[in-house]
Amino acid sequence: PEVINGRTHKATVVDLSPWVEYEFRVVASNSVGIGEPSRPSALLKTKAAVPVVAPTNVSGGGGSRSELVITWEPVPEELQNGEGFGYIVMFRPLGSTTWTKAVVASVEASKYVYRNESITPLSPFEVKVGIYNKEGEGTLSSISIVYSGEDEPQIAPAGASALSVSAAEVEVSWQPIAWNRHTGRVLGYEVR
């Protein structure tokens, strides 16, 4: 705080956050030192404003076939800047020029799932997430690449062979399936 002339009886406090409750105290000072602070003022809430931050850690992926799952870190209350807070989710297939926009009207939301039968498994999408309140829309996050949900593998492992190791054991081996859009990320194999 800056020191105010002793003949001044009011001051303007700047650089406060919008839509936050504050209370104030005043202390007197002289060449000897600083006196006791005044009693706190009544709580006063600053006016609302358009949000100025964007959600962080925008990512996603997973989900079922025909789904695009988008996730983000929720914006803390002190940065929401007003009532009527929610999220704006925008996405488009990589290479497309048209954005699809969805509104998530929940303060606690951290995920949006878009379902559409025309989505090809493991398709890349450009995704960005922003916030809004009753005062307007804030900025959007930077673009992240998120892949749509996978389908079950469409290719069987090749080269399966079995070798007798003992009277009670058989060793089974096969060629691993390489990652591609038709197989997705192979998380494991079942031996039958």
SERO-4910 file (N, C-alpha, C, O; in steps of 0.05 Angstrom, whole numbers):
BEGIN
 pado doro    nc1    nc2    nc3   cac1   cac2   cac3    cc1    cc2    cc3    oc1    oc2    oc3
  Pro    A     17    -24      0      0      0      0     17     25      0     38     26     13
  Glu    A      8     45    -14     24     70    -15     15     87      9     -7     85     19
  Val    A     34    103     19     28    121     42     12    145     31     20    157     11
  Ile    A     -9    151     46    -27    172     38    -22    196     56    -19    193     80
  Asn    A    -23    220     45    -20    245     60    -39    245     84    -61    236     82
  Gly    A    -30    256    107    -46    257    131    -71    274    129    -89    271    146
  Arg    A    -73    291    109    -96    308    106   -117    295     88   -139    305     85
  Thr    A   -111    272     76   -129    258     58   -145    238     74   -135    224     91
  His    A   -171    236     68   -188    218     83   -202    197     66   -221    184     75
  Lys    A   -193    194     41   -203    172     25   -182    165      4   -165    181     -3
  Ala    A   -184    140     -5   -165    130    -25   -179    110    -44   -199     98    -36
  Thr    A   -169    107    -67   -179     87    -86   -160     64    -87   -136     66    -92
  Val    A   -171     41    -82   -155     16    -83   -158      4   -111   -180      1   -121
  Val    A   -136     -2   -123   -136    -12   -151   -125    -41   -152   -115    -52   -133
  Asp    A   -127    -52   -176   -117    -79   -182   -130   -101   -165   -117   -121   -158
  Leu    A   -156    -97   -158   -170   -118   -144   -182   -138   -165   -185   -131   -188
  Ser    A   -188   -161   -155   -200   -181   -173   -230   -177   -175   -243   -169   -155
  Pro    A   -242   -181   -199   -271   -178   -202   -286   -199   -186   -277   -222   -183
  Trp    A   -310   -191   -176   -329   -209   -164   -318   -224   -140   -323   -248   -136
  Val    A   -302   -209   -124   -290   -221   -100   -297   -202    -76   -297   -178    -79
  Glu    A   -303   -214    -53   -309   -198    -30   -283   -190    -16   -265   -206    -12
  Tyr    A   -282   -164     -9   -259   -153      5   -269   -138     30   -291   -129     32
  Glu    A   -251   -136     50   -255   -118     72   -230   -102     75   -208   -111     67
  Phe    A   -232    -78     87   -209    -60     88   -204    -51    117   -223    -50    133
  Arg    A   -179    -44    122   -171    -32    148   -153     -8    141   -140     -8    120
  Val    A   -152     11    159   -135     34    156   -117     36    181   -127     32    203
  Val    A    -92     42    177    -73     47    199    -61     74    196    -57     84    174
  Ala    A    -57     87    218    -44    113    219    -14    110    225     -7     92    240
  Ser    A      2    126    213     31    125    219     43    153    222     32    172    210
  Asn    A     64    154    236     80    179    239    109    172    241    117    149    236
  Ser    A    125    191    249    154    186    251    161    166    272    183    154    272
  Val    A    143    161    292    149    143    313    142    114    305    156     95    314
  Gly    A    122    110    289    115     83    280     86     81    270     74    101    261
  Ile    A     76     57    270     49     52    259     31     45    282     38     29    300
  Gly    A      7     57    283    -12     52    304    -28     27    299    -23     11    280
  Glu    A    -49     22    315    -67      0    313    -84      3    288    -91     25    281
  Pro    A    -92    -19    275   -109    -17    252   -138    -11    260   -146    -18    283
  Ser    A   -153      1    242   -182      5    247   -196    -22    248   -185    -42    241
  Arg    A   -221    -21    256   -237    -45    254   -242    -50    224   -241    -32    208
  Pro    A   -245    -75    216   -250    -81    188   -276    -68    178   -295    -66    192
  Ser    A   -275    -60    153   -299    -49    140   -318    -72    135   -311    -95    138
  Ala    A   -343    -65    128   -362    -86    119   -351    -99     94   -336    -86     79
  Leu    A   -358   -124     89   -350   -137     65   -362   -123     41   -386   -116     41
  Leu    A   -346   -120     20   -355   -107     -4   -346   -124    -28   -322   -131    -30
  Lys    A   -364   -131    -45   -357   -148    -69   -353   -129    -93   -369   -112    -98
  Thr    A   -331   -134   -107   -326   -118   -131   -345   -127   -153   -357   -149   -151
  Lys    A   -348   -111   -173   -367   -117   -195   -356   -140   -212   -332   -146   -212
  Ala    A   -375   -153   -225   -367   -176   -243   -354   -165   -268   -357   -142   -275
  Ala    A   -340   -183   -281   -326   -176   -306   -324   -201   -324   -328   -223   -314
  Val    A   -318   -197   -349   -314   -219   -368   -290   -235   -358   -269   -223   -350
  Pro    A   -291   -261   -358   -268   -277   -350   -243   -272   -367   -245   -267   -391
  Val    A   -220   -273   -355   -195   -267   -370   -176   -291   -371   -156   -290   -385
  Val    A   -183   -313   -358   -166   -337   -359   -179   -358   -376   -203   -357   -381
  Ala    A   -164   -377   -385   -175   -400   -399   -168   -426   -383   -148   -426   -369
  Pro    A   -184   -446   -386   -178   -471   -372   -150   -482   -381   -141   -478   -403
  Thr    A   -137   -496   -363   -111   -508   -368   -113   -538   -371   -134   -550   -365
  Asn    A    -92   -550   -380    -90   -580   -383   -113   -591   -400   -125   -611   -393
  Val    A   -118   -577   -422   -139   -587   -441   -128   -612   -455   -107   -611   -468
  Ser    A   -142   -634   -452   -133   -659   -465   -158   -677   -468   -180   -667   -471
  Gly    A   -154   -703   -466   -177   -721   -469   -169   -746   -482   -146   -755   -480
  Gly    A   -188   -758   -497   -183   -784   -509   -196   -806   -494   -209   -801   -473
  Gly    A   -194   -830   -504   -207   -853   -491   -237   -853   -499   -245   -843   -520
  Gly    A   -252   -863   -481   -281   -865   -486   -287   -889   -505   -269   -904   -511
  Ser    A   -312   -891   -512   -321   -913   -529   -319   -905   -559   -313   -882   -566
  Arg    A   -325   -924   -576   -326   -919   -604   -347   -897   -609   -368   -897   -596
  Ser    A   -342   -880   -628   -360   -858   -635   -362   -836   -614   -381   -821   -613
  Glu    A   -342   -834   -597   -341   -813   -576   -316   -797   -578   -294   -808   -585
  Leu    A   -318   -772   -572   -295   -754   -568   -297   -744   -540   -316   -729   -533
  Val    A   -277   -751   -523   -277   -743   -495   -257   -720   -492   -234   -723   -499
  Ile    A   -266   -698   -481   -250   -674   -477   -249   -668   -448   -270   -666   -435
  Thr    A   -225   -664   -436   -222   -658   -408   -206   -632   -404   -191   -624   -422
  Trp    A   -209   -620   -380   -194   -596   -374   -193   -593   -343   -208   -606   -329
  Glu    A   -176   -575   -334   -174   -568   -306   -195   -547   -300   -194   -526   -313
  Pro    A   -213   -551   -280   -233   -531   -275   -220   -504   -265   -199   -504   -253
  Val    A   -233   -482   -272   -224   -456   -264   -233   -450   -236   -256   -453   -229
  Pro    A   -214   -441   -218   -222   -436   -190   -242   -413   -188   -242   -395   -205
  Glu    A   -258   -413   -167   -279   -393   -163   -269   -365   -164   -282   -347   -175
  Glu    A   -245   -360   -153   -235   -332   -152   -227   -321   -180   -222   -297   -182
  Leu    A   -227   -339   -200   -220   -330   -227   -244   -331   -246   -242   -326   -270
  Gln    A   -268   -337   -235   -292   -339   -252   -304   -312   -258   -319   -309   -277
  Asn    A   -298   -292   -242   -305   -263   -247   -335   -257   -248   -341   -234   -255
  Gly    A   -352   -275   -241   -381   -268   -241   -399   -292   -240   -390   -315   -240
  Glu    A   -425   -286   -239   -445   -307   -238   -451   -318   -266   -442   -306   -286
  Gly    A   -465   -340   -267   -472   -352   -292   -448   -364   -306   -446   -363   -331
  Phe    A   -430   -376   -291   -405   -386   -301   -409   -413   -315   -424   -430   -306
  Gly    A   -394   -418   -337   -394   -443   -350   -371   -445   -370   -354   -427   -371
  Tyr    A   -370   -467   -385   -348   -472   -404   -358   -473   -432   -381   -481   -438
  Ile    A   -341   -465   -450   -347   -466   -479   -326   -486   -490   -302   -482   -488
  Val    A   -336   -507   -503   -319   -528   -514   -321   -526   -545   -343   -527   -556
  Met    A   -298   -524   -558   -298   -522   -587   -280   -544   -598   -258   -549   -587
  Phe    A   -289   -557   -620   -272   -579   -631   -279   -581   -661   -300   -574   -670
  Arg    A   -259   -592   -676   -263   -598   -704   -243   -620   -712   -222   -622   -700
  Pro    A   -251   -636   -732   -232   -656   -742   -207   -642   -752   -208   -621   -764
  Leu    A   -184   -654   -747   -159   -642   -757   -160   -638   -787   -166   -657   -802
  Gly    A   -154   -614   -796   -155   -608   -824   -181   -594   -833   -183   -584   -855
  Ser    A   -201   -595   -815   -227   -582   -821   -226   -552   -815   -208   -544   -800
  Thr    A   -244   -537   -827   -244   -508   -821   -268   -500   -804   -269   -477   -794
  Thr    A   -287   -518   -800   -311   -512   -785   -310   -523   -756   -305   -546   -752
  Trp    A   -313   -505   -737   -313   -512   -709   -341   -520   -700   -361   -508   -708
  Thr    A   -343   -541   -683   -368   -547   -669   -365   -536   -641   -344   -538   -628
  Lys    A   -387   -523   -632   -386   -509   -606   -406   -521   -587   -429   -526   -595
  Ala    A   -399   -526   -562   -417   -537   -542   -414   -520   -517   -392   -511   -511
  Val    A   -436   -516   -503   -435   -501   -478   -440   -520   -455   -459   -536   -455
  Val    A   -423   -519   -434   -426   -535   -410   -431   -516   -387   -413   -503   -377
  Ala    A   -457   -515   -379   -465   -495   -359   -462   -506   -330   -482   -507   -315
  Ser    A   -438   -514   -323   -433   -525   -296   -406   -515   -286   -386   -518   -300
  Val    A   -406   -504   -263   -381   -493   -251   -361   -516   -246   -337   -512   -249
  Glu    A   -371   -539   -237   -354   -561   -230   -345   -578   -253   -328   -596   -250
  Ala    A   -355   -573   -277   -349   -591   -300   -319   -591   -306   -305   -571   -304
  Ser    A   -309   -614   -315   -282   -617   -324   -280   -636   -347   -258   -645   -354
  Lys    A   -303   -642   -359   -304   -662   -380   -328   -658   -398   -350   -650   -388
  Tyr    A   -324   -662   -424   -347   -661   -443   -344   -685   -461   -322   -691   -471
  Val    A   -366   -699   -466   -365   -723   -484   -384   -717   -508   -408   -713   -504
  Tyr    A   -372   -717   -532   -388   -714   -557   -392   -741   -569   -372   -755   -574
  Arg    A   -417   -748   -574   -423   -775   -586   -434   -770   -614   -453   -754   -618
  Asn    A   -423   -785   -633   -433   -784   -661   -424   -809   -675   -400   -815   -676
  Glu    A   -443   -823   -687   -437   -849   -700   -418   -845   -724   -405   -865   -732
  Ser    A   -416   -821   -735   -398   -817   -758   -369   -813   -751   -352   -812   -768
  Ile    A   -362   -812   -725   -334   -808   -717   -319   -834   -722   -327   -855   -712
  Thr    A   -298   -832   -736   -280   -855   -741   -263   -860   -717   -253   -841   -705
  Pro    A   -259   -885   -709   -242   -891   -685   -214   -878   -689   -203   -878   -710
  Leu    A   -204   -868   -667   -177   -856   -665   -172   -834   -685   -151   -832   -697
  Ser    A   -193   -817   -690   -190   -794   -707   -180   -770   -691   -189   -766   -669
  Pro    A   -160   -755   -702   -150   -732   -688   -169   -708   -691   -179   -703   -712
  Phe    A   -174   -694   -669   -190   -670   -668   -174   -647   -656   -158   -652   -637
  Glu    A   -178   -623   -666   -167   -599   -653   -188   -591   -633   -212   -590   -639
  Val    A   -179   -584   -609   -197   -578   -586   -187   -553   -572   -163   -550   -568
  Lys    A   -206   -536   -564   -200   -514   -546   -223   -509   -528   -246   -514   -535
  Val    A   -218   -499   -503   -238   -495   -483   -236   -467   -472   -213   -458   -466
  Gly    A   -258   -454   -469   -259   -427   -457   -279   -426   -435   -292   -446   -428
  Ile    A   -282   -402   -423   -302   -399   -402   -319   -374   -408   -312   -357   -423
  Tyr    A   -342   -373   -395   -360   -350   -397   -374   -345   -371   -375   -363   -354
  Asn    A   -385   -322   -368   -403   -316   -346   -424   -296   -357   -425   -292   -381
  Lys    A   -441   -285   -340   -463   -267   -349   -452   -242   -363   -467   -229   -378
  Glu    A   -427   -236   -358   -415   -212   -370   -405   -217   -399   -401   -198   -414
  Gly    A   -400   -242   -406   -391   -248   -433   -372   -272   -434   -368   -286   -414
  Glu    A   -360   -277   -457   -342   -299   -461   -313   -290   -457   -305   -268   -466
  Gly    A   -298   -307   -444   -269   -301   -440   -253   -313   -463   -263   -320   -484
  Thr    A   -227   -315   -458   -209   -325   -479   -210   -356   -479   -219   -368   -460
  Leu    A   -202   -367   -502   -201   -396   -505   -173   -406   -500   -153   -391   -503
  Ser    A   -171   -431   -492   -144   -443   -488   -131   -447   -515   -143   -444   -536
  Ser    A   -105   -453   -514    -92   -460   -539   -103   -486   -549   -115   -501   -534
  Ile    A    -98   -492   -575   -109   -516   -587    -93   -541   -578    -68   -541   -577
  Ser    A   -108   -562   -571    -96   -588   -564   -107   -608   -584   -129   -605   -595
  Ile    A    -91   -629   -589   -100   -651   -607   -109   -674   -589    -95   -683   -571
  Val    A   -134   -682   -594   -147   -703   -578   -157   -724   -598   -169   -717   -618
  Tyr    A   -154   -750   -592   -163   -771   -609   -190   -782   -599   -195   -784   -575
  Ser    A   -207   -788   -619   -233   -800   -612   -228   -828   -600   -206   -839   -601
  Gly    A   -250   -840   -590   -249   -866   -577   -241   -888   -597   -244   -885   -621
  Glu    A   -231   -909   -586   -222   -931   -602   -244   -952   -606   -264   -952   -591
  Asp    A   -241   -968   -626   -258   -991   -630   -241  -1016   -621   -217  -1013   -617
  Glu    A   -254  -1039   -619   -238  -1063   -613   -220  -1068   -637   -227  -1061   -659
  Pro    A   -197  -1081   -632   -178  -1087   -654   -192  -1102   -676   -207  -1121   -671
  Gln    A   -187  -1094   -701   -199  -1107   -724   -180  -1127   -737   -187  -1140   -757
  Ile    A   -156  -1130   -726   -136  -1148   -738   -127  -1168   -716   -122  -1160   -693
  Ala    A   -126  -1193   -723   -117  -1213   -705    -87  -1215   -705    -74  -1211   -726
  Pro    A    -75  -1223   -682    -46  -1227   -682    -38  -1249   -702    -54  -1268   -705
  Ala    A    -16  -1247   -715     -7  -1267   -734     16  -1284   -723     28  -1277   -703
  Gly    A     21  -1306   -736     44  -1322   -730     42  -1337   -703     62  -1342   -690
  Ala    A     18  -1343   -694     15  -1357   -668     27  -1385   -671     22  -1400   -689
  Ser    A     44  -1392   -651     56  -1418   -650     58  -1427   -621     58  -1411   -602
  Ala    A     59  -1454   -617     61  -1465   -590     84  -1484   -589     90  -1499   -608
  Leu    A     98  -1484   -566    121  -1502   -562    117  -1515   -535    113  -1502   -515
  Ser    A    119  -1542   -535    116  -1557   -510    142  -1553   -494    164  -1558   -503
  Val    A    138  -1543   -469    162  -1538   -452    165  -1561   -432    187  -1570   -426
  Ser    A    143  -1571   -421    144  -1593   -402    117  -1607   -403    100  -1602   -420
  Ala    A    113  -1626   -385     88  -1642   -384     65  -1624   -377     42  -1631   -382
  Ala    A     70  -1601   -364     48  -1584   -355     49  -1556   -366     32  -1539   -359
  Glu    A     68  -1551   -384     71  -1523   -395     74  -1523   -425     87  -1540   -437
  Val    A     61  -1503   -437     65  -1498   -466     71  -1468   -469     57  -1451   -457
  Glu    A     91  -1461   -485     97  -1433   -490     84  -1425   -516     89  -1437   -537
  Val    A     68  -1404   -514     54  -1394   -538     66  -1367   -546     71  -1350   -528
  Ser    A     72  -1363   -571     83  -1338   -580     68  -1329   -605     56  -1345   -619
  Trp    A     70  -1302   -611     57  -1290   -635     71  -1264   -641     87  -1254   -626
  Gln    A     65  -1254   -665     76  -1228   -673     58  -1206   -662     34  -1207   -664
  Pro    A     70  -1186   -649     53  -1164   -638     40  -1149   -660     49  -1147   -683
  Ile    A     17  -1137   -654      2  -1121   -673     13  -1092   -672     15  -1080   -650
  Ala    A     21  -1082   -695     32  -1054   -696      9  -1035   -693    -14  -1040   -702
  Trp    A     14  -1012   -681     -6   -991   -677    -14   -979   -704      3   -972   -720
  Asn    A    -40   -977   -708    -50   -962   -731    -79   -955   -725    -89   -962   -704
  Arg    A    -92   -941   -743   -119   -932   -737   -139   -954   -734   -160   -951   -723
  His    A   -132   -978   -745   -151  -1000   -744   -147  -1017   -719   -165  -1032   -711
  Thr    A   -123  -1016   -707   -118  -1032   -683   -119  -1016   -658   -125  -1026   -637
  Gly    A   -113   -990   -659   -112   -974   -635    -88   -982   -618    -69   -994   -628
  Arg    A    -89   -974   -593    -68   -981   -575    -74  -1008   -563    -93  -1011   -548
  Val    A    -58  -1028   -569    -63  -1055   -558    -53  -1055   -530    -29  -1051   -524
  Leu    A    -72  -1060   -511    -65  -1059   -483    -58  -1087   -472    -47  -1089   -451
  Gly    A    -65  -1107   -487    -59  -1134   -478    -70  -1155   -498    -84  -1149   -517
  Tyr    A    -63  -1180   -492    -71  -1202   -509    -85  -1223   -492    -80  -1225   -468
  Glu    A   -103  -1238   -504   -115  -1261   -490   -106  -1286   -504   -108  -1288   -529
  Val    A    -97  -1305   -489    -89  -1331   -501   -111  -1351   -495   -118  -1355   -472
  Arg    A   -123  -1362   -516   -145  -1381   -513   -137  -1408   -523   -153  -1427   -521
***
